[in-house]
Each structure stands twice: as C-alpha cells, then as structure tokens.
Amino acid sequence: MTEEKKKRKNRDEHRQPLGTTLAFGLGAMTDQMSHQMFQFLIFIYFYSVIGIKIESLALGFFIFAVWDSINDPIMGPISDRTKSKFGRRRVWILIITIPFALVNFFLFFFPGLHTQPDWVKTTYFIVIIMLYDLFYTIFSTNQLALFPEMFKTEKERSRANMWKNIMTIIGVLIGFVMPTLFIGSEVAPTVILENLPQIFLDRARAELMPRYWITGGVVAILVLIGGFMFFKFGMKEDPVELTQKESDPGVFHSLKMTFKNKAFIIFILANLFNWFVFKTLTTAIPLYGQFVLGFQEGDFMLTIMLLTAFLSATAFFPLMRLLGNKIGMRNAFIVSEAIWIVALIPFTFLREGGAWLGLSHNTWAVIFMGVNGIGLSGAMFFVDVIMGNIIDEDEINNGVRREGAYYGINALINRYSTIFSIGAIALVFAGQGWATYIINPSDIQGAALQVGIRWLMIGFTIAGILIVILLLSFFPLHGERLKKVKEQIAAKQTVKN
C-alpha cells in the first residue's frame, strides 16, 4: 500500500478526531440524562408531592401526547431548511441550550404549588411539560440529525456510534441515579402521605419538595455544561451543507417524501419494537428481581442487575462494530437480536432460593444479565448507522440531505413503544394480585403474579425481538443495493471536496 493510499484510508475512517467524537457524544449524554429523569420523576412528583388529581394528570398527559405528535415530525424539516452562519443544527443547539436547562429546573420548582387549587396545579403541569417537550425535541432532533451528516461513511459512523452510545449509557445512568442521591428512596411517598390530615400532608409535601428542586437544579446545570460543550467542541457541520437551496422541499412535502420511503418505514417499525423490548425489559428487571428472585425493595442486587446489563452493553460495542463491518449492519443487527432471545430464555427457570453448580440463582441472574448485554448493545448500536444509510440513499434519490425529517418521524413513531410497553404491563398484571401486592408463593395470587412477571420479562420481550428480526429480514437496504449507495455517496463527496 502506497503512502497516499494509507493517508486516504486514514482520512476516510477517522475523519473526525477522537476528541471531537467524544465531545459529540456529550449531546447524546445530555439528551438521555434529562429524558430519563423526566420519565422517572414527572408522574411521581405531580401526583404524590404536588397532589394533582389522577383525572387531571390523565388529561394533561393526553394533551401532552397530542402536542408531542405535532412538534416531533415538524421540527425535523424546519431544522433541515434552517439557514444561518452557524449551520442548520448548531444554531438550534446554541439557541435552545439555556431554555432547555431552565425547563429541567422549573419542572419541579414552583414554591407553594402543592397548596394551590387543582386547576392551577393542572395548568402549570400541562404548560411546563409541553414546554419541556418542545425544548427537548429541538435539542434532541438536531443532535441526532447531525450524526449522519458529520460522520460520512459507514465505518466512520460505526466508530463514532460506539463512543456516542457509551456516552448515552452514562446519561441514562445519571438520569436513574440522580433522583436517589438527592431525593432518596422516598421518590413515591403516596402511600405514606395519602392517609395524613391535610395540615400534616402539606407539611410533608413542603419538606419533600426542596429535594426535587435540588435534583432539577443539578440536572439543569449539567444540561447547560453538556449542551454548550457539545456545541463548542462536538458539532462540526459540512460547509457545503450550511445553506439550503430555494428548491428544497417544504416542511409538509418533506414529510410526505419521508413516508414514501419503504426502507425507512420498515426500519422505523423494527425500531419501534426494538424500543418496546428495551423499555419493557428495563421495567421488568426490578420486578423480576423483587417478586421472582425475592430481592427486597431497595436491595443493591436490583441495581447490580441493571448496572450489569448497561456495562455489559458498553463492553460489547466494539464487538458490534466489528461484526457490523464484517457482515453488514442489518445482518449483524439480526444476529445480536437472535443472541438476545437465547440470553433471555434462562430467566424462565430461575427462582428464589435456587442454585446451579454451587451458585445461587441470584448470581446466575447477574451472569445472564451480562449476556443480555449483547442484545442490548446491538439494539443501541445499529440504529443510527442504518439510519445514516437510509438518509444517504435519500440524498442520492432526491438531491438533498434531510436528516431532520427522518429523525423527527422516527421520534414520533418511537413514542408509541411506550404505549405498547404500558399495554403489555397492564395486560400481564390485570387480575393477578398486583393491586393487593401479594407475593407469598403459597398464595395463588402470588404464584400468578410471578407467572405474569415471567411473561413480561421473557415472553413479551422475546415476541418483540422476533418482530424486530422479521421486519429486518424484509429491510431492503443492504448487500448490493447498499454497496451502490456507498459508491455514489463517495463519488459525490469527492466532487464536493
């Protein structure tokens, strides 16, 4: 190999320096840290601490869902058509970082809100979660849309995505751990508070609220730091892409074009069930540990199980990258999903007090959770790389890059994974002793509940994985078709440079 070829190969595979790639990951870390805290605390805080009626919360979440379904797909094409000296994506991150940080704080900071009439509480709840979703969508859509634009080739994307997902997991862990550090185990004090006289109820809530203020304040500071470091050191836009032509499609025409892309529709449906599995499994793991293996609530082993899964996924990212570059990203995704099914099956046979080969079933659960990291790693790793390929083909077919439109629709469809996950949980627990919290194995309700949790942990997740594999098997952008796209994109990049 000549020296010139070596330089060209190095330039193709490592176009962005490692420091820039790591700084890019700060965007994903900030995104997930905030989002995990929001999902973990928002219902608990407004129901248990503020004391909003459940009917009012239901109304608020319905309005939130309608609003979410509007701003997600609209923001992407708006970002695509943005013109500024900072670029299409960077200008939005610059504008939104401070409001995004502040809204994380004001989700929880409203002194005396718990003493206000229910209509005041409800109005504030609806307004603040809609503002949060708007600011979050602007931040998230632009940081996601920059990925395939900033990292040009599939190999470069696989390398960058490995580091980005490591930062994502750090963000998820911060979002999970932060509340327990500042709020403690009393994040859901409903049972404790609901039977108190009103005067003591208000006093208990008033004492608990500052813990949430501190949590929101710390997250706001971290969002501010992470967002600006992401903007300053991690965002590099192609100068050729900084301006849009007047002939580029409008917002609604762009959305119409996106929905006509059959490869994209197949993939986002696969990703929908991919996220269904992820959300259902992360919900089921603590329940499985507590009600099947007999861990006590707050037991450190529950944390160990979740931590093992995430750390294992991180450790397997290099393997996913190697496998994807070797056999293709779609095929490697299918392989990782198949391994995930195998890794879930042993949980069918674990029970409280059991032992195999001198090791307790609790220990085996942690070991099997580590093997599950292979599937979790694949579920996180391949999505953005394949999305980049879809967007590359769209550029070849339509002559313009529309990352925002694709990621906006992807975000909208992924919201339904939460509905599917909640539906599975409701279906499993309906009439099986969940409401009475009976866990005694000798009691028929306790036994039924354990069966339900096993179904949630194993049956529903395996069914979801099988649907992912089926949809990926029909995904057409691989093999010769993908090779042709890569060649055309490479030729186009050569002309640009």
Helices and strands as residue ranges (DSSP letters): H 3-13, H 18-44, I 45-49, H 54-80, H 90-106, G 113-115, H 118-150, H 154-182, H 190-193, H 198-229, I 230-234, G 239-241, H 251-259, H 262-291, H 300-327, H 329-344, G 345-348, E 355-356, E 359-360, H 361-398, H 403-429, H 444-454, I 455-459, H 460-473, H 479-496
